[in-house]
Amino acid sequence: MAKVVENAFLSYGNTDAPVKVEVFLNLACPYCATFFEAADQSLKSFIDGGQVQYVIKHYDKPREMLLYGTLANLFFDYNDPERIYELMKDLFAKQGEWSESDSDSIKKMLTELYGLKEEPDTIDISLKITAEAIRRNVKMVPTVFINDKEFQYPVEIDTQQLKEEVEKVLA
């Protein structure tokens, strides 16, 4: 029986897939933006083929450079993971435009441009993910787990290695 991934609020692909790719990331982190794009390209065929369950965990790590990512996360409705994926894709692509802004401008962008509102339930989800990150000793974003094997991106794994690691597990 396949391992059940904890806090799989943003889960993409088959929950019974043999490979579980989990990433702790933050919308304000430039390395996370690069990883997100790389994973979007390299994991899609595995997800579509039912071989990979891809779980994104937005880590609201209390670090100054990540606070605007945390602010953006609070506007996500976790009942709609497909919409969140598209929002993340767009926000990561435009990260340079908004991440150097101020909190009022970001809130305005999220409400006016994306039609979002603050989601009170997201605070509980954030706390669960933070507790998991602490328990799993996640020190930085992005941290990637492939079937519980930990990698730091981009130091220990890059786009090609991500794909190769998934293929190795599937072999």
Backbone as a printed PyTorch tensor [residue, N CA C, xyz], in Angstrom:
tensor([[[  0.8450,  -1.1970,   0.0000],
         [  0.0000,   0.0000,   0.0000],
         [  0.8820,   1.2500,   0.0000]],

        [[  0.5090,   2.2170,  -0.7840],
         [  1.2980,   3.4430,  -0.9150],
         [  1.2660,   4.2540,   0.3850]],

        [[  2.3640,   4.8980,   0.6430],
         [  2.4880,   5.7700,   1.8050],
         [  1.5160,   6.9530,   1.6640]],

        [[  0.8720,   7.3020,   2.7590],
         [ -0.0080,   8.4680,   2.7590],
         [  0.8340,   9.6850,   3.1440]],

        [[  0.8100,  10.6990,   2.3070],
         [  1.5870,  11.9040,   2.5470],
         [  0.8350,  12.8070,   3.5150]],

        [[  1.5230,  13.2160,   4.5570],
         [  0.9620,  14.1170,   5.5700],
         [  0.7610,  15.5180,   4.9780]],

        [[ -0.2900,  16.1700,   5.4110],
         [ -0.5750,  17.5600,   5.0140],
         [ -0.5780,  17.7350,   3.4920]],

        [[ -1.2230,  16.8080,   2.7900],
         [ -1.2700,  16.8490,   1.3240],
         [ -2.4290,  17.7160,   0.8440]],

        [[ -2.4760,  18.9450,   1.3410],
         [ -3.5460,  19.8710,   0.9670],
         [ -3.4380,  20.2670,  -0.4980]],

        [[ -2.2040,  20.4290,  -0.9790],
         [ -1.9620,  20.7620,  -2.3790],
         [ -1.3130,  19.5430,  -3.0230]],

        [[ -2.1600,  18.6010,  -3.4070],
         [ -1.7000,  17.3290,  -3.9490],
         [ -2.1070,  17.2170,  -5.4060]],

        [[ -1.1440,  16.7900,  -6.2200],
         [ -1.3730,  16.6770,  -7.6510],
         [ -0.9430,  15.2810,  -8.0890]],

        [[ -1.8240,  14.6000,  -8.8130],
         [ -1.5210,  13.2530,  -9.2520],
         [ -2.1990,  12.2190,  -8.3810]],

        [[ -1.8770,  10.9820,  -8.6580],
         [ -2.4840,   9.8260,  -8.0140],
         [ -1.9600,   9.6450,  -6.5830]],

        [[ -2.8590,   9.5960,  -5.6110],
         [ -2.4320,   9.4130,  -4.2130],
         [ -1.8270,   8.0270,  -3.9780]],

        [[ -2.0840,   7.0860,  -4.8920],
         [ -1.4910,   5.7430,  -4.7930],
         [ -0.2150,   5.6110,  -5.6230]],

        [[  0.2740,   6.7040,  -6.1720],
         [  1.4790,   6.6620,  -7.0110],
         [  2.6600,   6.1100,  -6.2090]],

        [[  3.5430,   5.3540,  -6.8850],
         [  4.6950,   4.7780,  -6.1820],
         [  5.7350,   5.8150,  -5.7480]],

        [[  5.7560,   6.9700,  -6.4110],
         [  6.7240,   8.0060,  -6.0560],
         [  5.9930,   9.2090,  -5.4720]],

        [[  6.4550,   9.6210,  -4.3060],
         [  5.9120,  10.8020,  -3.6320],
         [  6.9720,  11.8950,  -3.6660]],

        [[  6.6630,  13.0050,  -4.3310],
         [  7.5580,  14.1550,  -4.3510],
         [  6.8900,  15.2430,  -3.5240]],

        [[  7.5480,  15.5980,  -2.4110],
         [  7.0300,  16.6600,  -1.5450],
         [  8.0210,  17.8140,  -1.5910]],

        [[  7.5080,  19.0340,  -1.6590],
         [  8.3930,  20.1930,  -1.6110],
         [  7.8560,  21.2010,  -0.6060]],

        [[  8.7590,  21.6450,   0.2500],
         [  8.4790,  22.7640,   1.1510],
         [  9.0300,  23.9910,   0.4420]],

        [[  8.1420,  24.9550,   0.1410],
         [  8.5780,  26.1470,  -0.5680],
         [  7.8700,  27.3810,  -0.0350]],

        [[  8.2840,  28.5450,  -0.5380],
         [  7.6640,  29.8050,  -0.1660],
         [  7.6280,  30.6900,  -1.4110]],

        [[  6.5040,  31.3500,  -1.6360],
         [  6.3000,  32.1560,  -2.8460],
         [  7.2870,  33.3130,  -3.0090]],

        [[  7.9090,  33.7670,  -1.9210],
         [  8.8240,  34.8990,  -2.0130],
         [ 10.2740,  34.4650,  -2.2370]],

        [[ 10.5230,  33.1680,  -2.2880],
         [ 11.8850,  32.6460,  -2.4260],
         [ 12.2400,  32.4520,  -3.9000]],

        [[ 13.3100,  33.1120,  -4.3840],
         [ 13.7110,  32.9760,  -5.7900],
         [ 14.0820,  31.5330,  -6.1770]],

        [[ 14.7550,  30.8030,  -5.3020],
         [ 15.0940,  29.4030,  -5.5910],
         [ 13.8280,  28.5530,  -5.7160]],

        [[ 12.8140,  28.8840,  -4.9230],
         [ 11.5390,  28.1580,  -4.9920],
         [ 10.8650,  28.4030,  -6.3410]],

        [[ 10.9710,  29.6190,  -6.8470],
         [ 10.3930,  29.9410,  -8.1540],
         [ 11.0530,  29.0850,  -9.2280]],

        [[ 12.3670,  28.9720,  -9.1680],
         [ 13.1160,  28.1650, -10.1340],
         [ 12.7360,  26.6970, -10.0010]],

        [[ 12.6600,  26.2170,  -8.7540],
         [ 12.2870,  24.8160,  -8.5460],
         [ 10.8730,  24.5510,  -9.0650]],

        [[  9.9380,  25.4350,  -8.7510],
         [  8.5400,  25.2550,  -9.1620],
         [  8.4540,  25.0850, -10.6790]],

        [[  9.1480,  25.9510, -11.4000],
         [  9.1310,  25.8840, -12.8580],
         [  9.7640,  24.5740, -13.3480]],

        [[ 10.8750,  24.1900, -12.7350],
         [ 11.5630,  22.9460, -13.1170],
         [ 10.6690,  21.7350, -12.8600]],

        [[ 10.0220,  21.7050, -11.7040],
         [  9.1390,  20.5890, -11.3510],
         [  7.9240,  20.5670, -12.2740]],

        [[  7.4130,  21.7470, -12.6030],
         [  6.2640,  21.8480, -13.4990],
         [  6.5880,  21.1740, -14.8370]],

        [[  7.7960,  21.3860, -15.3100],
         [  8.2030,  20.8090, -16.5980],
         [  8.5850,  19.3340, -16.4690]],

        [[  9.3730,  18.9840, -15.4700],
         [  9.9320,  17.6290, -15.4290],
         [  9.0160,  16.5890, -14.7810]],

        [[  8.0560,  16.9990, -13.9730],
         [  7.2000,  16.0180, -13.2850],
         [  5.8590,  15.7720, -13.9860]],

        [[  5.4820,  16.6690, -14.8900],
         [  4.1540,  16.6010, -15.4870],
         [  3.8190,  15.2320, -16.0940]],

        [[  4.7140,  14.6750, -16.8870],
         [  4.4280,  13.3850, -17.5280],
         [  4.2860,  12.2660, -16.4920]],

        [[  5.0810,  12.3350, -15.4170],
         [  4.9900,  11.3270, -14.3440],
         [  3.6660,  11.4590, -13.5770]],

        [[  3.2440,  12.7050, -13.3550],
         [  1.9800,  12.9620, -12.6560],
         [  0.8170,  12.4830, -13.5280]],

        [[  0.8370,  12.8910, -14.8030],
         [ -0.2230,  12.4920, -15.7380],
         [ -0.2860,  10.9780, -15.9050]],

        [[  0.8590,  10.3180, -15.8080],
         [  0.9320,   8.8740, -15.9630],
         [  0.6180,   8.0960, -14.6960]],

        [[  0.2830,   8.8190, -13.6200],
         [ -0.0740,   8.1550, -12.3640],
         [  1.1130,   7.6040, -11.5790]],

        [[  2.3330,   8.0050, -11.9630],
         [  3.5320,   7.4780, -11.3050],
         [  4.0110,   8.3430, -10.1500]],

        [[  3.6000,   9.6020, -10.1400],
         [  4.0640,  10.5360,  -9.1120],
         [  2.8820,  11.2590,  -8.4810]],

        [[  2.9110,  11.3210,  -7.1510],
         [  2.0540,  12.2430,  -6.4080],
         [  2.9600,  13.3960,  -6.0020]],

        [[  2.6170,  14.5930,  -6.4570],
         [  3.4080,  15.7980,  -6.1980],
         [  2.6490,  16.6180,  -5.1620]],

        [[  3.2930,  16.8640,  -4.0250],
         [  2.6470,  17.6000,  -2.9410],
         [  3.4560,  18.8550,  -2.6300]],

        [[  2.7950,  19.9910,  -2.7400],
         [  3.4130,  21.2850,  -2.4600],
         [  2.9910,  21.7190,  -1.0670]],

        [[  3.9760,  22.0760,  -0.2500],
         [  3.7080,  22.5400,   1.1180],
         [  4.2880,  23.9450,   1.2590]],

        [[  3.3930,  24.9340,   1.3040],
         [  3.8580,  26.3160,   1.4410],
         [  4.3090,  26.5160,   2.8790]],

        [[  5.6070,  26.7090,   3.0390],
         [  6.1960,  26.8530,   4.3740],
         [  6.2800,  28.3360,   4.7130]],

        [[  5.4460,  28.7430,   5.6610],
         [  5.4240,  30.1350,   6.1060],
         [  6.5150,  30.3310,   7.1620]],

        [[  7.7320,  30.1200,   6.7300],
         [  8.9090,  30.2050,   7.6100],
         [  9.0910,  31.6510,   8.0640]],

        [[  9.2450,  31.8430,   9.3780],
         [  9.3830,  33.2150,   9.8950],
         [ 10.7620,  33.7940,   9.6050]],

        [[ 10.9210,  34.2460,   8.3850],
         [ 12.1640,  34.8650,   7.9490],
         [ 11.7830,  36.0860,   7.1260]],

        [[ 12.4500,  37.2070,   7.3680],
         [ 12.0210,  38.4690,   6.7660],
         [ 11.7940,  38.3800,   5.2600]],

        [[ 12.7310,  37.7930,   4.5110],
         [ 12.5840,  37.7700,   3.0440],
         [ 11.4150,  36.9070,   2.5710]],

        [[ 10.8670,  36.0720,   3.4650],
         [  9.7740,  35.1730,   3.0810],
         [  8.3950,  35.6550,   3.5290]],

        [[  8.3460,  36.7550,   4.2620],
         [  7.0780,  37.2030,   4.8440],
         [  6.0120,  37.5280,   3.8000]],

        [[  6.4070,  38.0700,   2.6460],
         [  5.3990,  38.3900,   1.6320],
         [  4.8540,  37.1300,   0.9720]],

        [[  5.6490,  36.0700,   0.9460],
         [  5.1530,  34.7830,   0.4760],
         [  4.0950,  34.2490,   1.4270]],

        [[  4.3620,  34.4100,   2.7130],
         [  3.4080,  34.0100,   3.7440],
         [  2.1150,  34.8040,   3.6060]],

        [[  2.2470,  36.0970,   3.3710],
         [  1.0680,  36.9580,   3.1760],
         [  0.2440,  36.4660,   1.9850]],

        [[  0.9010,  36.1670,   0.8770],
         [  0.1820,  35.6800,  -0.3120],
         [ -0.5100,  34.3520,  -0.0150]],

        [[  0.1740,  33.4690,   0.6910],
         [ -0.3940,  32.1560,   1.0230],
         [ -1.7020,  32.2890,   1.8020]],

        [[ -1.8050,  33.2990,   2.6370],
         [ -3.0140,  33.4880,   3.4480],
         [ -4.2570,  33.7950,   2.6070]],

        [[ -4.0620,  34.1030,   1.3400],
         [ -5.1760,  34.3990,   0.4410],
         [ -5.5940,  33.1750,  -0.3860]],

        [[ -4.9230,  32.0480,  -0.1770],
         [ -5.2210,  30.8390,  -0.9570],
         [ -6.3510,  30.0440,  -0.3320]],

        [[ -7.2950,  29.6520,  -1.1710],
         [ -8.3870,  28.7810,  -0.7550],
         [ -7.9500,  27.3430,  -1.0390]],

        [[ -7.5530,  26.6430,   0.0140],
         [ -7.0050,  25.2980,  -0.1170],
         [ -8.0450,  24.2620,  -0.5490]],

        [[ -9.3030,  24.6660,  -0.6770],
         [-10.3240,  23.7560,  -1.2130],
         [-10.2240,  23.6560,  -2.7350]],

        [[ -9.3840,  24.4850,  -3.3360],
         [ -9.2440,  24.5010,  -4.7890],
         [ -7.7640,  24.4070,  -5.1890]],

        [[ -7.1530,  23.2140,  -5.0200],
         [ -5.7180,  23.0670,  -5.2880],
         [ -5.3090,  23.3650,  -6.7370]],

        [[ -6.1880,  23.1070,  -7.6900],
         [ -5.8490,  23.3970,  -9.0940],
         [ -5.6940,  24.9080,  -9.3000]],

        [[ -6.5940,  25.6670,  -8.7180],
         [ -6.5120,  27.1370,  -8.8120],
         [ -5.2510,  27.6380,  -8.1230]],

        [[ -4.9350,  27.0810,  -6.9500],
         [ -3.7190,  27.4980,  -6.2340],
         [ -2.4840,  27.2200,  -7.0880]],

        [[ -2.4700,  26.0690,  -7.7710],
         [ -1.3190,  25.7450,  -8.6170],
         [ -1.1300,  26.8190,  -9.6870]],

        [[ -2.2210,  27.1980, -10.3310],
         [ -2.1450,  28.2350, -11.3760],
         [ -1.7370,  29.5840, -10.7940]],

        [[ -2.2440,  29.9100,  -9.5960],
         [ -1.8540,  31.1560,  -8.9270],
         [ -0.3660,  31.1400,  -8.5950]],

        [[  0.1070,  30.0100,  -8.0630],
         [  1.5330,  29.8980,  -7.7270],
         [  2.3870,  30.0650,  -8.9810]],

        [[  1.9620,  29.4330, -10.0520],
         [  2.7000,  29.5150, -11.3180],
         [  2.8350,  30.9780, -11.7370]],

        [[  1.7370,  31.7160, -11.6570],
         [  1.7330,  33.1210, -12.0460],
         [  2.5350,  33.9860, -11.0720]],

        [[  2.3330,  33.7580,  -9.7740],
         [  3.0440,  34.5640,  -8.7640],
         [  4.5500,  34.2980,  -8.8010]],

        [[  4.9440,  33.0480,  -9.0210],
         [  6.3760,  32.7680,  -9.1520],
         [  6.9400,  33.4430, -10.4010]],

        [[  6.1930,  33.4070, -11.5020],
         [  6.6510,  34.0290, -12.7510],
         [  6.8160,  35.5380, -12.5880]],

        [[  5.9630,  36.1460, -11.7770],
         [  5.9870,  37.6050, -11.5830],
         [  6.6310,  37.9970, -10.2480]],

        [[  7.3550,  37.0620,  -9.6400],
         [  7.9110,  37.2780,  -8.3010],
         [  8.6820,  38.5920,  -8.1720]],

        [[  9.4990,  38.9260,  -9.1700],
         [ 10.2930,  40.1570,  -9.1330],
         [  9.4500,  41.4140,  -9.0530]],

        [[  8.2310,  41.3510,  -9.5870],
         [  7.3570,  42.5200,  -9.6040],
         [  6.7000,  42.7900,  -8.2540]],

        [[  6.3620,  41.7300,  -7.5050],
         [  5.6000,  41.9520,  -6.2720],
         [  6.3890,  41.6870,  -4.9880]],

        [[  7.4100,  40.8400,  -5.0230],
         [  8.0700,  40.4460,  -3.7750],
         [  8.8950,  41.5630,  -3.1350]],

        [[  9.2090,  42.5870,  -3.9050],
         [  9.9450,  43.7350,  -3.3510],
         [  8.9860,  44.8670,  -2.9700]],

        [[  7.6920,  44.5820,  -3.0520],
         [  6.6590,  45.5840,  -2.8040],
         [  6.4390,  45.7700,  -1.2950]],

        [[  5.2640,  46.2560,  -0.9130],
         [  4.8950,  46.3540,   0.5040],
         [  3.6110,  45.5670,   0.7070]],

        [[  3.2810,  45.2620,   1.9580],
         [  2.1510,  44.3760,   2.2430],
         [  0.8220,  44.9140,   1.7130]],

        [[  0.5990,  46.2200,   1.7920],
         [ -0.6620,  46.7760,   1.2900],
         [ -0.7840,  46.5990,  -0.2230]],

        [[  0.3030,  46.8160,  -0.9480],
         [  0.2910,  46.6370,  -2.4080],
         [  0.0480,  45.1770,  -2.7710]],

        [[  0.6310,  44.2730,  -2.0020],
         [  0.4550,  42.8420,  -2.2770],
         [ -0.9960,  42.4270,  -2.0220]],

        [[ -1.5600,  42.8880,  -0.9160],
         [ -2.9680,  42.5810,  -0.6280],
         [ -3.8680,  43.1190,  -1.7390]],

        [[ -3.5900,  44.3280,  -2.1920],
         [ -4.3730,  44.9470,  -3.2610],
         [ -4.2620,  44.1210,  -4.5400]],

        [[ -3.0460,  43.6940,  -4.8760],
         [ -2.8240,  42.8640,  -6.0670],
         [ -3.6220,  41.5580,  -5.9550]],

        [[ -3.5550,  40.9070,  -4.7980],
         [ -4.2270,  39.6160,  -4.6150],
         [ -5.7470,  39.7450,  -4.7180]],

        [[ -6.2900,  40.8320,  -4.1810],
         [ -7.7430,  41.0080,  -4.2190],
         [ -8.2160,  41.5200,  -5.5810]],

        [[ -7.5300,  42.5270,  -6.1360],
         [ -7.9960,  43.1430,  -7.3810],
         [ -7.6060,  42.3530,  -8.6310]],

        [[ -6.3560,  41.9150,  -8.7130],
         [ -5.8910,  41.2170,  -9.9080],
         [ -6.3580,  39.7560,  -9.9450]],

        [[ -6.3460,  39.1110,  -8.7770],
         [ -6.6690,  37.6880,  -8.7240],
         [ -8.0390,  37.3760,  -8.1230]],

        [[ -8.7110,  38.4000,  -7.5900],
         [-10.0400,  38.1890,  -7.0220],
         [-10.0380,  37.3360,  -5.7580]],

        [[ -8.9650,  37.4120,  -4.9840],
         [ -8.8400,  36.5990,  -3.7750],
         [ -9.2410,  37.3930,  -2.5400]],

        [[ -9.4760,  36.6680,  -1.4630],
         [ -9.7060,  37.2940,  -0.1540],
         [ -8.9380,  36.4800,   0.8800]],

        [[ -8.6960,  37.0820,   2.0350],
         [ -8.0070,  36.3270,   3.0860],
         [ -8.8600,  35.1290,   3.4780]],

        [[ -8.2060,  33.9790,   3.6200],
         [ -8.8790,  32.7270,   3.9540],
         [ -8.4900,  32.3090,   5.3700]],

        [[ -9.3910,  32.5190,   6.3700],
         [ -9.0530,  32.2000,   7.7630],
         [ -8.5900,  30.7540,   7.9770]],

        [[ -9.1420,  29.7910,   7.2160],
         [ -8.7560,  28.3810,   7.3850],
         [ -7.2980,  28.1250,   7.0280]],

        [[ -6.7320,  28.9860,   6.1900],
         [ -5.3480,  28.7860,   5.7470],
         [ -4.3700,  28.9110,   6.9130]],

        [[ -4.7070,  29.6690,   7.9280],
         [ -3.8240,  29.7980,   9.0920],
         [ -3.6160,  28.4340,   9.7520]],

        [[ -4.6830,  27.6550,   9.9120],
         [ -4.5590,  26.3210,  10.5110],
         [ -3.6940,  25.4070,   9.6440]],

        [[ -3.8770,  25.4850,   8.3330],
         [ -3.0730,  24.6810,   7.4060],
         [ -1.6090,  25.0860,   7.5200]],

        [[ -1.3600,  26.3870,   7.5590],
         [  0.0010,  26.9030,   7.6930],
         [  0.6700,  26.3760,   8.9630]],

        [[ -0.0650,  26.3710,  10.0540],
         [  0.4970,  25.8890,  11.3280],
         [  0.8170,  24.3950,  11.2680]],

        [[ -0.0350,  23.6170,  10.5970],
         [  0.2200,  22.1750,  10.4450],
         [  1.4810,  21.9380,   9.6170]],

        [[  1.6250,  22.6840,   8.5420],
         [  2.8020,  22.5270,   7.6790],
         [  4.0660,  22.9860,   8.4050]],

        [[  3.9580,  24.0680,   9.1670],
         [  5.1010,  24.5480,   9.9440],
         [  5.5150,  23.5040,  10.9890]],

        [[  4.5450,  22.9180,  11.6690],
         [  4.8440,  21.8750,  12.6630],
         [  5.5320,  20.6810,  11.9970]],

        [[  5.0460,  20.3010,  10.8210],
         [  5.6770,  19.1930,  10.0900],
         [  7.1040,  19.5580,   9.6880]],

        [[  7.2990,  20.7690,   9.1900],
         [  8.6360,  21.2180,   8.7710],
         [  9.6100,  21.1780,   9.9530]],

        [[  9.1510,  21.5970,  11.1140],
         [  9.9980,  21.5720,  12.3090],
         [ 10.3270,  20.1300,  12.6850]],

        [[  9.3050,  19.2820,  12.6730],
         [  9.5040,  17.8690,  13.0250],
         [ 10.4550,  17.1710,  12.0470]],

        [[ 10.3620,  17.5260,  10.7670],
         [ 11.2120,  16.8980,   9.7390],
         [ 12.5350,  17.6430,   9.5540]],

        [[ 12.7660,  18.6360,  10.3940],
         [ 14.0210,  19.3850,  10.3990],
         [ 14.3010,  20.0990,   9.0710]],

        [[ 13.2410,  20.6620,   8.4750],
         [ 13.3910,  21.4370,   7.2420],
         [ 13.9320,  22.8060,   7.6270]],

        [[ 15.1580,  23.0690,   7.1890],
         [ 15.8250,  24.3120,   7.5800],
         [ 15.7080,  25.4080,   6.5250]],

        [[ 15.5200,  25.0030,   5.2580],
         [ 15.4980,  26.0030,   4.1940],
         [ 14.4750,  25.6310,   3.1280]],

        [[ 14.1050,  26.6350,   2.3340],
         [ 13.2340,  26.3880,   1.1950],
         [ 14.0260,  26.6760,  -0.0740]],

        [[ 13.7930,  25.9180,  -1.1280],
         [ 12.9700,  24.7140,  -1.1560],
         [ 13.7300,  23.4830,  -0.6430]],

        [[ 13.0180,  22.6840,   0.1190],
         [ 13.5060,  21.3680,   0.5100],
         [ 12.5720,  20.3580,  -0.1420]],

        [[ 13.1630,  19.3830,  -0.8210],
         [ 12.4180,  18.4030,  -1.6020],
         [ 12.6180,  17.0200,  -0.9810]],

        [[ 11.5250,  16.2840,  -0.8620],
         [ 11.5990,  14.8950,  -0.4290],
         [ 11.0650,  14.0290,  -1.5640]],

        [[ 11.8500,  13.0160,  -1.9450],
         [ 11.3910,  12.0320,  -2.9190],
         [ 11.3360,  10.7070,  -2.1730]],

        [[ 10.1130,  10.2440,  -1.9200],
         [  9.9050,   9.0610,  -1.0620],
         [ 10.7380,   9.1650,   0.2170]],

        [[ 10.6440,  10.2920,   0.8800],
         [ 11.2930,  10.5780,   2.1660],
         [ 12.8010,  10.8130,   2.0990]],

        [[ 13.4070,  10.7090,   0.9260],
         [ 14.8250,  11.0440,   0.7820],
         [ 14.9110,  12.5450,   0.5530]],

        [[ 15.6890,  13.2190,   1.3910],
         [ 15.7240,  14.6870,   1.3860],
         [ 16.7950,  15.2520,   0.4570]],

        [[ 16.4090,  16.3320,  -0.2460],
         [ 17.3260,  17.0570,  -1.1200],
         [ 17.1580,  18.5530,  -0.8840]],

        [[ 18.2800,  19.2770,  -0.9280],
         [ 18.2210,  20.7420,  -0.9230],
         [ 18.3420,  21.1920,  -2.3720]],

        [[ 17.4240,  22.0300,  -2.8160],
         [ 17.5060,  22.5770,  -4.1640],
         [ 18.0780,  23.9790,  -4.0440]],

        [[ 18.9960,  24.4110,  -4.8800],
         [ 19.6100,  23.7300,  -6.0120],
         [ 20.9210,  23.0140,  -5.6640]],

        [[ 21.2910,  22.9740,  -4.4040],
         [ 22.5890,  22.4230,  -4.0240],
         [ 22.7030,  20.9290,  -4.3210]],

        [[ 21.7050,  20.1500,  -3.8780],
         [ 21.8110,  18.6950,  -3.9810],
         [ 21.0160,  18.0870,  -5.1350]],

        [[ 20.1450,  18.8760,  -5.7470],
         [ 19.3330,  18.3450,  -6.8470],
         [ 18.9690,  19.4830,  -7.7990]],

        [[ 19.0750,  19.1940,  -9.0940],
         [ 18.6420,  20.1720, -10.0910],
         [ 17.5460,  19.5240, -10.9430]],

        [[ 17.1150,  20.1990, -11.9830],
         [ 15.9940,  19.7090, -12.7900],
         [ 16.2460,  18.3060, -13.3460]],

        [[ 17.4060,  18.1090, -13.9470],
         [ 17.7320,  16.8130, -14.5420],
         [ 17.8020,  15.7270, -13.4600]],

        [[ 18.4270,  16.0540, -12.3330],
         [ 18.5510,  15.0790, -11.2450],
         [ 17.1870,  14.7440, -10.6380]],

        [[ 16.2930,  15.7080, -10.6060],
         [ 14.9340,  15.4660, -10.1030],
         [ 14.2700,  14.3880, -10.9560]],

        [[ 14.3460,  14.5730, -12.2600],
         [ 13.7650,  13.6110, -13.1960],
         [ 14.4450,  12.2410, -13.0590]],

        [[ 15.7660,  12.2460, -12.9550],
         [ 16.5270,  10.9930, -12.8290],
         [ 16.1940,  10.2760, -11.5260]],

        [[ 16.0310,  11.0380, -10.4510],
         [ 15.7120,  10.4360,  -9.1480],
         [ 14.3480,   9.7530,  -9.1900]],

        [[ 13.3700,  10.4010,  -9.8350],
         [ 12.0420,   9.8040,  -9.9860],
         [ 12.1420,   8.5340, -10.8230]],

        [[ 12.8710,   8.5920, -11.9400],
         [ 13.0360,   7.4200, -12.8010],
         [ 13.7190,   6.2680, -12.0650]],

        [[ 14.6990,   6.6060, -11.2090],
         [ 15.4280,   5.5990, -10.4390],
         [ 14.4860,   4.8750,  -9.4780]],

        [[ 13.6200,   5.6280,  -8.8150],
         [ 12.6690,   5.0380,  -7.8870],
         [ 11.6670,   4.1520,  -8.6320]],

        [[ 11.2670,   4.5870,  -9.8270],
         [ 10.2940,   3.8320, -10.6180],
         [ 10.8830,   2.5450, -11.2100]],

        [[ 12.1960,   2.5310, -11.4200],
         [ 12.8440,   1.3940, -12.0960],
         [ 12.7570,   0.0920, -11.2990]]])
